[in-house]
Amino acid sequence: MELYHGSPDNMEGRQDREIRSYKLLDKLGVDFVRTDHFDEPATTMEACEKIDAILNVRICKNLFLCNRQKTNFYLLIMPGDKPFKTKELSGQLGISRLSFGEPEYMEKYLDLLPGSVSVLGLMNDHDHKVRLLIDEDLLEEAQFGCHPCVNTSSIRFSTRDLFDRILPAMNVTYTTVQLVGY
C-alpha cells in the first residue's frame, strides 16, 4: 500500500459515498493523505492496524449504536485498543441499554455499510438523527484516521481540522465521553 496526497486523480470505479467524502474535504481545504486497499478491505481491527501503521495514526473504533427502542442513534469514536463496555457508556448517557445499531439504520441515516463506519458519514445525516460521541483520549491526538465512507480506502488528516472545519461544516456537535474499558 502506498500513501497518496489528497483526492484520487481518477474517480472511476469509486463509490458515490467515497467521492462525496473527498469532495467535502477538498471544498473545506482539508489537507489529507490517503491509502487505497482495494484487495484488502478493512473489515477487522487487525486489518485496520496494518493500514494505520502505513498512515501513522492511532487506530479508532467507530461504533454505530442505538437505544433499545431504536429511536436514538449514536456514532461512538474511541481508541481501537480500548475495550468497549456497553454498560459504561449507557451509564454516562443515562440510557438503560445500548446495543449495536442495525445495518438498515446505518445506511438510512449515514449512507454507510457495516465495516465502513466513519465520522464522515455524518455528512449524510441531514436531519441529525445520529449523535456523535468521542472518547476524551482522542481529543489530544494530533492526527485523525478514518475511512472515506468505504472500507477500501483510508485517510488521515489533522484532528484540528476535524473539530475546526469538518464537524462545523456538517453542522455536527459532539459529546465527550470518558471510557475506561473495564
Residue frames relative to the residue before (quaternion, step in Angstrom):
aa qw qx qy qz dx dy dz
M 1.0000 0.0000 0.0000 0.0000 0.00 0.00 0.00
E 0.2166 -0.7753 0.5860 0.0926 3.49 -1.05 0.87
L 0.4046 -0.6686 0.5612 0.2726 3.53 -1.32 0.35
Y 0.0940 -0.7715 0.6284 0.0333 3.54 -1.05 0.87
H 0.3862 -0.7052 0.5434 0.2414 3.53 -1.11 0.66
G 0.8653 0.0998 -0.0927 0.4824 3.56 -0.76 1.07
S 0.7858 -0.3381 0.2649 0.4449 3.50 -1.40 -0.31
P 0.5726 -0.5751 0.4451 0.3786 3.58 -1.16 0.50
D 0.5117 -0.6313 0.4836 0.3251 3.59 -1.08 0.67
N 0.7739 0.2261 -0.1064 0.5819 3.55 1.04 -0.80
M 0.2192 -0.8081 0.5384 0.0955 3.58 -0.61 1.15
E 0.3769 0.7470 -0.4757 0.2714 3.58 1.28 0.04
G 0.8148 0.2414 -0.2005 0.4875 3.57 -0.93 0.94
R 0.5984 0.5501 -0.3673 0.4522 3.60 1.24 -0.05
Q 0.5282 -0.6484 0.4551 0.3056 3.55 -1.09 0.75
D 0.6388 -0.5476 0.3871 0.3771 3.57 -1.19 0.61
R 0.6510 0.5254 -0.3339 0.4343 3.59 0.94 -0.83
E 0.6368 0.5051 -0.3264 0.4825 3.60 1.09 -0.64
I 0.6456 0.5233 -0.3161 0.4576 3.57 0.92 -0.90
R 0.6377 0.5219 -0.3258 0.4634 3.61 0.99 -0.81
S 0.6135 0.5477 -0.3482 0.4498 3.60 1.05 -0.70
Y 0.6836 0.4755 -0.2879 0.4730 3.57 0.87 -0.94
K 0.6357 0.5307 -0.3324 0.4514 3.58 0.99 -0.78
L 0.6322 0.5236 -0.3304 0.4658 3.58 1.00 -0.79
L 0.6868 0.4821 -0.2896 0.4605 3.58 0.81 -1.00
D 0.6518 0.5063 -0.3160 0.4680 3.60 0.98 -0.81
K 0.6419 0.5365 -0.3160 0.4475 3.58 0.95 -0.90
L 0.7191 0.4351 -0.2319 0.4897 3.57 1.05 -0.84
G 0.4370 -0.7114 0.4475 0.3204 3.59 1.26 -0.16
V 0.3414 0.7428 -0.5011 0.2838 3.57 1.13 0.62
D 0.3180 -0.7339 0.5770 0.1652 3.54 -0.79 1.10
F 0.1330 0.8041 -0.5682 0.1140 3.60 -0.73 1.02
V 0.2803 -0.7054 0.6179 0.2050 3.50 -1.35 0.38
R 0.1937 -0.7912 0.5789 0.0377 3.52 -1.19 0.71
T 0.0454 -0.7400 0.6662 0.0803 3.50 -1.28 0.51
D 0.2582 -0.7534 0.5889 0.1373 3.53 -1.02 0.87
H 0.0068 -0.7938 0.6071 -0.0360 3.56 -0.97 0.89
F 0.0367 -0.8567 0.5139 -0.0273 3.53 0.76 1.16
D 0.6935 0.4826 -0.2749 0.4590 3.59 1.02 -0.80
E 0.7834 0.2021 -0.1038 0.5786 3.57 1.23 -0.41
P 0.1607 -0.8031 0.5674 0.0847 3.60 0.20 1.23
A 0.4361 -0.7007 0.5069 0.2488 3.56 -1.03 0.83
T 0.1080 0.8288 -0.5348 0.1243 3.56 0.13 1.30
T 0.7452 0.2872 -0.1914 0.5705 3.60 1.28 -0.13
M 0.6232 -0.5269 0.4089 0.4083 3.56 -1.24 0.34
E 0.6032 0.5621 -0.3583 0.4379 3.61 1.10 -0.63
A 0.6553 0.4879 -0.3089 0.4870 3.58 0.96 -0.83
C 0.6404 0.5286 -0.3190 0.4568 3.57 1.03 -0.78
E 0.5956 0.5723 -0.3636 0.4307 3.59 1.06 -0.68
K 0.6592 0.4988 -0.3115 0.4687 3.59 0.93 -0.86
I 0.6705 0.4978 -0.2914 0.4666 3.56 0.92 -0.90
D 0.6834 0.4886 -0.2923 0.4569 3.56 0.90 -0.89
A 0.5760 0.5524 -0.3788 0.4686 3.59 1.18 -0.46
I 0.6462 0.4978 -0.3141 0.4857 3.58 1.03 -0.74
L 0.7074 0.4407 -0.2539 0.4908 3.58 0.96 -0.88
N 0.2826 -0.7763 0.5066 0.2467 3.59 1.26 -0.39
V 0.5190 0.5984 -0.4235 0.4396 3.53 0.78 1.13
R 0.5556 -0.6077 0.4504 0.3452 3.59 -1.18 0.53
I 0.4770 -0.6794 0.4882 0.2692 3.54 -0.92 0.96
C 0.1249 -0.7756 0.6156 0.0625 3.57 -1.04 0.86
K 0.3087 -0.6599 0.6431 0.2358 3.48 -1.30 0.54
N 0.1095 -0.7550 0.6439 0.0573 3.54 -1.03 0.85
L 0.0124 -0.8396 0.5398 -0.0593 3.56 -0.29 1.27
F 0.2376 -0.7490 0.6057 0.1255 3.55 -0.89 1.00
L 0.0180 -0.8351 0.5438 -0.0810 3.54 -0.48 1.27
C 0.0600 -0.7874 0.6101 0.0650 3.56 -1.27 0.28
N 0.5425 -0.5837 0.4817 0.3646 3.53 -1.32 0.26
R 0.7319 -0.4420 0.2941 0.4271 3.57 -1.29 0.22
Q 0.7068 0.4722 -0.2572 0.4597 3.58 0.99 -0.85
K 0.3378 -0.7594 0.4765 0.2865 3.57 1.33 -0.26
T 0.4587 0.6612 -0.4531 0.3836 3.51 1.01 0.98
N 0.7463 0.2578 -0.1627 0.5916 3.59 1.25 -0.43
F 0.1120 -0.8084 0.5778 0.0058 3.53 -0.86 1.06
Y 0.1361 -0.7974 0.5878 0.0118 3.53 -1.12 0.81
L 0.1678 -0.7132 0.6668 0.1362 3.51 -1.26 0.60
L 0.1059 -0.7995 0.5910 0.0162 3.56 -0.50 1.24
I 0.0778 -0.7603 0.6441 0.0308 3.54 -0.93 0.99
M 0.1181 0.7948 -0.5772 0.1456 3.54 -0.68 1.16
P 0.6500 -0.4972 0.3739 0.4363 3.60 -1.19 0.30
G 0.5260 -0.6785 0.4280 0.2826 3.55 -0.96 0.92
D 0.6941 0.4763 -0.2816 0.4605 3.57 1.12 -0.55
K 0.5947 0.5586 -0.3636 0.4495 3.58 1.27 -0.02
P 0.4314 -0.6930 0.5035 0.2829 3.62 -0.79 0.92
F 0.3201 -0.7338 0.5695 0.1864 3.54 -1.11 0.74
K 0.0590 -0.7762 0.6276 -0.0094 3.54 -0.81 1.09
T 0.4310 -0.7341 0.4701 0.2332 3.55 -0.44 1.26
K 0.6544 0.5419 -0.3150 0.4230 3.58 0.88 -0.95
E 0.6336 0.5470 -0.3268 0.4387 3.57 1.02 -0.84
L 0.7045 0.4392 -0.2653 0.4902 3.59 0.87 -0.92
S 0.6090 0.5601 -0.3544 0.4357 3.60 0.97 -0.78
G 0.6528 0.5261 -0.3071 0.4503 3.57 0.97 -0.87
Q 0.6706 0.4968 -0.3047 0.4589 3.58 0.94 -0.83
L 0.7226 0.4260 -0.2396 0.4888 3.56 1.06 -0.72
G 0.4202 -0.7199 0.4572 0.3100 3.58 1.26 -0.20
I 0.4849 0.6314 -0.4360 0.4196 3.54 1.14 0.75
S 0.4982 -0.6853 0.4361 0.3032 3.57 -0.88 0.89
R 0.8214 -0.0635 0.0626 0.5633 3.59 0.92 -0.74
L 0.1311 -0.7602 0.6338 0.0567 3.54 -0.99 0.96
S 0.0032 0.7742 -0.6324 -0.0262 3.55 -1.18 0.53
F 0.6343 -0.5030 0.4009 0.4288 3.55 -1.27 0.11
G 0.4594 -0.6940 0.4895 0.2603 3.53 -0.94 0.94
E 0.5118 -0.6581 0.4641 0.2994 3.52 -1.06 0.72
P 0.6448 -0.5756 0.3482 0.3627 3.58 -1.07 0.75
E 0.6411 0.5373 -0.3538 0.4185 3.61 0.95 -0.70
Y 0.6447 0.4896 -0.3273 0.4874 3.62 1.11 -0.59
M 0.6058 0.5557 -0.3409 0.4560 3.56 1.07 -0.76
E 0.6926 0.4527 -0.2748 0.4898 3.56 0.92 -0.88
K 0.6392 0.5451 -0.3267 0.4331 3.60 0.97 -0.82
Y 0.7919 0.3415 -0.1698 0.4769 3.58 0.78 -1.01
L 0.8080 0.2791 -0.1237 0.5040 3.60 0.96 -0.82
D 0.3121 -0.7500 0.5060 0.2900 3.59 1.28 -0.29
L 0.4948 0.6223 -0.4392 0.4182 3.55 0.97 0.96
L 0.3040 -0.7186 0.5964 0.1884 3.51 -1.28 0.53
P 0.6440 -0.5093 0.3736 0.4317 3.62 -1.12 0.47
G 0.7620 0.3252 -0.2762 0.4872 3.54 -1.00 0.91
S 0.7311 0.3818 -0.2182 0.5216 3.58 1.29 -0.20
V 0.3049 0.7876 -0.4956 0.2026 3.57 1.25 0.23
S 0.0934 0.7937 -0.5835 0.1446 3.53 -0.85 1.08
V 0.5859 -0.5673 0.4499 0.3640 3.54 -1.17 0.61
L 0.6105 0.5696 -0.3543 0.4212 3.61 1.10 -0.60
G 0.5367 0.6220 -0.4003 0.4059 3.60 1.20 -0.33
L 0.5572 0.6199 -0.3871 0.3943 3.58 1.20 -0.44
M 0.5309 0.6131 -0.4210 0.4062 3.62 1.20 -0.27
N 0.6788 0.4865 -0.2763 0.4757 3.59 1.21 -0.48
D 0.6051 0.5583 -0.3421 0.4530 3.59 1.28 -0.20
H 0.0884 -0.8610 0.5004 0.0194 3.56 0.53 1.23
D 0.7179 0.4145 -0.2478 0.5014 3.59 1.13 -0.56
H 0.3850 -0.7657 0.4414 0.2660 3.57 1.34 0.16
K 0.1852 0.8027 -0.5297 0.2019 3.54 0.78 1.12
V 0.7209 0.3955 -0.2226 0.5237 3.59 1.22 -0.48
R 0.2607 -0.7677 0.5724 0.1224 3.56 -0.78 1.10
L 0.3301 -0.7557 0.5382 0.1738 3.57 -0.83 1.02
L 0.0708 -0.7681 0.6364 -0.0046 3.54 -0.93 1.06
I 0.0470 -0.8060 0.5900 -0.0055 3.58 -0.81 1.00
D 0.4282 -0.6885 0.5256 0.2577 3.56 -0.83 1.01
E 0.5690 -0.6524 0.3941 0.3089 3.54 -0.89 1.00
D 0.5874 0.5973 -0.3752 0.3967 3.62 1.08 -0.59
L 0.6661 0.5145 -0.3090 0.4429 3.60 1.11 -0.55
L 0.5374 0.6593 -0.3969 0.3449 3.60 1.19 -0.39
E 0.7192 0.4470 -0.2432 0.4731 3.57 1.12 -0.63
E 0.4812 0.6694 -0.4386 0.3579 3.59 1.25 -0.08
A 0.4506 -0.6919 0.4933 0.2737 3.59 -0.96 0.82
Q 0.7939 0.2068 -0.0830 0.5658 3.57 1.03 -0.82
F 0.1970 -0.7646 0.6071 0.0896 3.53 -1.22 0.65
G 0.1239 -0.7996 0.5855 0.0495 3.56 -0.89 0.96
C 0.1302 0.7794 -0.6046 0.1001 3.55 -1.07 0.76
H 0.5423 -0.5605 0.4946 0.3834 3.53 -1.35 -0.04
P 0.4066 -0.6682 0.5506 0.2916 3.58 -1.16 0.50
C 0.7316 -0.4528 0.1962 0.4704 3.55 0.86 1.16
V 0.6975 0.2781 -0.2702 0.6026 3.58 1.27 0.42
N 0.4079 -0.7402 0.4772 0.2410 3.60 -1.08 0.60
T 0.5514 0.5881 -0.4087 0.4277 3.58 1.18 0.54
S 0.7246 0.2228 -0.2048 0.6191 3.56 1.35 0.23
S 0.0993 -0.7698 0.6270 0.0663 3.54 -1.24 0.48
I 0.1512 -0.8006 0.5775 0.0517 3.55 -1.12 0.71
R 0.1673 -0.7509 0.6295 0.1089 3.52 -1.36 0.36
F 0.0878 0.7623 -0.6377 0.0674 3.53 -1.04 0.87
S 0.6545 -0.5127 0.3527 0.4294 3.59 -1.21 0.17
T 0.5459 -0.6112 0.4678 0.3311 3.53 -1.10 0.76
R 0.5867 0.5677 -0.3689 0.4443 3.59 1.08 -0.63
D 0.6393 0.5195 -0.3318 0.4597 3.59 0.98 -0.80
L 0.5972 0.5577 -0.3654 0.4459 3.58 1.05 -0.70
F 0.7673 0.3938 -0.2018 0.4642 3.57 0.75 -1.07
D 0.7508 0.4196 -0.2232 0.4587 3.59 0.99 -0.78
R 0.7947 0.2856 -0.1429 0.5162 3.61 1.10 -0.57
I 0.7515 0.4480 -0.2425 0.4191 3.54 0.60 -1.21
L 0.7078 0.4487 -0.2821 0.4670 3.60 0.69 -1.03
P 0.6601 0.4864 -0.3396 0.4609 3.66 0.85 -0.75
A 0.6379 0.5312 -0.3348 0.4459 3.62 0.99 -0.75
M 0.6992 0.4239 -0.2560 0.5156 3.57 1.14 -0.64
N 0.3837 -0.7358 0.4614 0.3136 3.59 1.36 -0.06
V 0.4266 0.6913 -0.4491 0.3720 3.54 1.06 0.91
T 0.1543 -0.7354 0.6528 0.0961 3.51 -1.02 0.91
Y 0.2242 -0.7796 0.5698 0.1318 3.57 -1.22 0.28
T 0.3116 -0.6989 0.6124 0.1983 3.49 -1.37 0.39
T 0.3234 -0.7287 0.5713 0.1947 3.56 -0.90 0.94
V 0.0856 -0.7786 0.6208 0.0326 3.55 -0.96 0.93
Q 0.3026 -0.7336 0.5836 0.1724 3.54 -1.25 0.55
L 0.0060 0.8150 -0.5770 0.0538 3.54 -0.23 1.28
V 0.2457 -0.7727 0.5736 0.1161 3.53 -0.86 1.02
G 0.3750 -0.7651 0.4501 0.2671 3.56 1.07 -0.71
Y 0.7340 0.3283 -0.2680 0.5306 3.59 1.13 0.42
